[in-house]
Amino acid sequence: MIITVAVAKGGVGKSTLVRALASVATHQGHNVFVIDADERKNIDRWSMLLDRFANKPENLEIAAITSPTDILALAQEQDKAGKLVIIDTEGKTNDELTAALFAADIAVVPLHLAMDDITAAHQLVNGHIPLVAENRGFSLPVMYVFTNNTVIDKRARALADLREIIQEDGTRIASEEMPYRIAYKDMQTGNTLYSGGRVDSKAIAESEAIFAEIVQCVTEANLSVAAE
């Protein structure tokens, strides 16, 4: 299975979501291969810190690749080898993003409750992804995941309208959110969700639920294709 985490905007939580999904998947025993296709190399730095502090799971591999051809080839190669592939993309529309989406079994789109973020997500989901799906000849499931939201965000009445806008296109929204938590920030310093001195059971539960729903979505999509 290939999971591409994407939205053509920075600061939305793509790398955080990738780290969380990789943490959960490796903890559950999957052999995980993460492709860092972002020129900022956030996940590549995470890999080096995991090594430095001896926190990298044995079943986790990470490679920084920014060539569209290499992204597609490596993702397909590792998928055929039976590994769970997660691709972190850059926060803009480019050939690397297209290659990562072309390879994907599902596109997971992190979304913060801000108009600029919602606009970028809609442009990806309703514009770029359908073109990729058309070019490869079969559909690409998509799931939104709310990220970085605070208690204030959730209580603000003005954001209710934004939620309605998000739901207009009928795209699936993960049942669980990834709100702002120190545990997600702590991963940047060389931890997984399950390592370090401050393990947050709520963050783990949220991330495990999101991962399970992603797997379910891909399974349902595959069953739908098989039934056609």
N, C-alpha and C positions, 0 to 999 in steps of 0.2 A: 504494500500500500504506500502511495506517495501523497503526502500532505504538503500543500504549498500555502504558506502563510503570506498574505499579500494585501496591500492597499497602497495606492500611489500617493502616499503622504508620510512624512516622518513624524516621530513622536507620538504614535498611536498605541504602541505596545507590541509591535511584531516580534521583536527579539525576546521580549519578556514571555510572550505566549509560546515561542519556540522552546525556550529554556524550560518552561513549565511542562509542556507536552513531552519533551525529551526526558525530563525527570520522571514523569509518571510512567511512560512507556518502558524505560529501562528498569524501573522498580518492579514492574509487572512481568519482567522477564523477556521482553522483546529485544531483539538485536536491532539497534537503532543507528542509522547513518544520517547525520545532519549535514546539509550543504549550505554553507554561508555564501549566498550570492549577492551580498550587500558589500559595496566597496568600503563601508565604514568598519567592517569585520568585527562587529560586536560579538558574534558567536565564536569566531576564531579566538578572540581574546578570552572569552569565557573558557574555551577549551584549554588554553595555556594556564589559566588560573586554577582550573580543576586539577590539572597535572601537578602544578606547583604545590597545592595543598593536599594532594593525594585523595581527592574527592571524586575523581572521574570513574564512573561505573565501567567495569570491564566490557560490558556489552554496548558501549557508546563510542562511535567514531565520528569525527568532525573534520570536514575538509572545506577550505575556502576556495571557491571556484567562481570566476566572474565572466567566463566565456559562455555565451548562449549555447553553442554547440556542445561544449563540455558539460554544462549543467544538465542538458537533456540526456546526453549519453551516460553520464555517471548515475543520474537518478534511475534511469531504466536498467542499467547494469546492476545496481545494488538492489533494486526491487526484484529483479529476476533471481538474485542470490538469496531471496527470502528475507531481506531486511526491511524494516519499517523506515521509510525515507521521509525526512522533514526538511523542507526548503525554506530558508529565510531570505526574503527578497528586499531589494532596495525600495525606498519610498518614492518612486517615480515610475512612470510608464516608459519602459525601454525594452530592448530585445531580450535582456536577461529575464525580465518579468514574464515576457511572452513564452520563453522557453520553459520556465518553471511552471507556468500554467498549462502549457501543452503536455507536460509530463504527468500532471497531477491526476489523482483519483478524486480529490476534493480540494477546493479552495476555501481556506478559512480566513475570514476578513475581520481583523480586530477593529473595534469601533468605539470611539469616545463620543459622548454626547455634546458635540460642538458642531455648528453648521458646516464649517470647513471640512471636518472629518467625514461628516455624513455625505457631503457633496462628492468628495473623493471616492468614498465607498460606492456610492450609486454610479458614478462614472465607470468604475471598474466592473461592477456586477452587471450593469445594464448595457454597457458599451463594449468594453475590452473583452470580457470573458465570453460573451456570445460569439464574437468574431473568432476567438481561439477555438471554441467548441465547433464552430462551422468548419474551420480549416482542418481540424483533426478528424471530423466526421462523426463525432458522438458528443453527448452532453457532458457538462462538468458541474457536478453538485457544488453548491455554495452554502456556507454557514457563516452568519455573523456571530461574533463574540464581543460583548461589551467589556471594555477594559478601562482601567485608570479612573473609574468613577468613584466619587466620594459620597458620604451620607448627604452632604449638601446638594450634590448633583441630583440625587434620587428624589429629594424632597422639593426641589425647585419646580414650581408650577409651570414656569416658562418652558421647561424641558419636555413637558407632556406632548406639545406639538411636534417636537423633534422625533419623539418615539413614534408618533403616527406617520411621519414622513418615512422613517426607516421601514415601517411595515407595509408601505404602499405597494411595493413590488412583489410581496409575498415570499421573499427569501426567508429561509429558515433562520431562526435566531436561537442560539444555544440557551437552554433552560437555565444554566448557571452563568454567572458573570465572574470576571476577574477584577474586583474593585481594587483600589489602591491599598496595598499592604506592604509592610516592611519586608515580609518574607520574599516577595517578588523582587524587591530591590536587592536583598541580600545575595540573591543568586549571582548578581554581577561581580561579586567579590570572590568567586570561586567555590560556590556551593550549588548543590541541587536542592530541591524542596525537602529532601530527606536527610541532608547533611548540615553541619554547622551547629552552633550552640543554641539557636532559636528556631526550633521546628514548629511551624504553625499548622495545626490540624485543620483549621478552616481553609487555608490556602490549598492544602493537599486535597481536601474533600472537593473543593471547587474544581481544581485542575483535573482530578480523576473523573469527575462527572462530565466535564467538557470533552475529555479524551474519549470516554465511553460513547458519548453522543456522536462524536465524529466517526468513530468506527461503525456505529449503528447506521449513520447516514450513508456511508460508503457501501455497507452491506445491502441496504435497501435499494440503492441505486443499481448495484450489480444484479440483484434479483429482478428488478424491473426490466433491465436490458435482456436478461436471460428469458424472461417471459414473453418478450416481443417476437 
